[in-house]
């Protein structure tokens, strides 16, 4: 009996943990073949690859991001071999399984909920070892009638075999994300999330988890992401794991966690700030909304004051990057309220701020309550909302335009000094900058064409000239500093028109070469001389000192920016006052 376990990942770098658990649980009696694709792969290519493995049973792991493409694969695959048994599982088909069996008759069985035991029982059934009625937690059609069996007891996660010990995975560990879980379930009841449906939290064996992490690091894993819904629900457990990862991590490995910010105790953060190597950990924190009524309606308990304390302490520590999430479209959060939420969270200056849109997932409380809040939404996955009783589709579009430039200009860290100045000194609020720029971006049609780094600068400049309320001499200076900061050698192209007089340029170069203190404090690939200084430096007029670029209320001051480049190092900046020709480090 040839068995294939497969899924379509959103990107190549992703891996699917579920099919690995199914395989490890089915062994040694059965030896499923793991094969993964992406949603961008041509359907026929996927079908051809699976077909050539000559399976008698194929299991698909289905989610909102792959359900539509997976159904296409399932239908074509069934045509190539009508006797093939198709088993579907995953959060997208666990709920409304009757609908899926009716709409996609090519699916023979749907696994309901936790799948390890059920899938193995299905294999036992097809091997003639048990009857179909003995398979727990499965739905199917029999003579056109819906049949389903009750799920068995919850698995004892401490007894599950490791899903990480397959030799075929080792060559890919270094360039793909490895997902790991130390618990299942969530203690919270957020009505937009599938995790709220499962009651309680169950833990895996701690020693086994640690052994798996050692194995993964030893075999080259670089990015390990914990998929626990709330990694820090148990302070003692989180502290034990943090200590283990600090003690035994290998160079170049990064660990990512989803944490709940308002329950993170200060002593835990202080411990991490004092002991964690910089860059070892990355936190993802779901804020979603700061509107108290909205949080109450979705049964989300959140103390924003404590969450802000956590984010601020972590940021001040400088060791851990943070990714914060917002959801537009939650109940009773209108456009003005979402603007407030955005500004509340952006005030903490997270390294990344993810602006998402509510999806009414099958099985969630909000989907059941959709009519109550006037939701309209797309019928097919990912079920994203179009409007509700307080948010119009026009509002949604404006927020989407905000999301586009937020990603390009904040999350990608393209011009931090410039953006900080604009959101602090020029626009009323950070949201207003991103939203108005996003709308301008859309009206210019830039969302439909590609861009290079310098395009981001020229497009921002066009927007600000049109806006007409920014001091462009300061903005241009900050943009120059940000642009040069992205280079480790003198740029071949600049986005601005340079109009320095040759005599002025030569005079500044001489002053740099004569400044022995300056030259002793910078890094250059060789000793600077009149013959090579232009190869290793770049000089341009600016209206602000680079050292004050982040400071609120920075004083405008005319001068020249001297940028020193040394391969493999960040560029170093030096300011020369224009009025006195005095150099300033």
Secondary structure, 3 states (H helix, E strand, C coil): CCEEEEEEECCCCCCCHHHHHHHHHHCCCCCCEEEEEECCCCHHHHHHHHHCCCCCEEEEECCCCCHHHHHHHHHHHHHHCCCCEEEEECHHHHCCHHHHHHHCCCCCEEECCCCHHHHHHHHHHHCCCCCHHHCCCEEEEECCEEEECCCCCCCCHHHCCCCCCCHHHHCCHHHCEEEECCEECCCCCCCCCHHHHCCCCEECCHHHHHHHHHHHHHCCCCEEEECCCCCCCCHHHHHHHHHHHHHHCCCCCEEEEEECHHHCCHHHHHHHHHHCCCCCEEEEEEEECCCHHHHHHCCCCCCHHHHHHHHHHHHHHCCCEEEEEEEECCCCCCHHHHHHHHHHHHCCCCCEEEEEECECCCCCHHHHCCCCCCCEECCCCCCEEEECCCCCHHHHHHHHHHHHHHHHHHHCCCCHHHHHHHHHHHCCCHHHHHHHHHHHHHHCCHHHCCCCHHHHHHHHHHHHHHHCCCCHHHHHHHHHHHHHHCCCCCCCCCCCCCCCCHHHHHHHHHHHHHCHHHHHCCCCCCCCCCCCHHHHEEEEEECCCHHHCCCCCCCCCCEEEEEECCCCCCCEEEEEECCCCCEEC
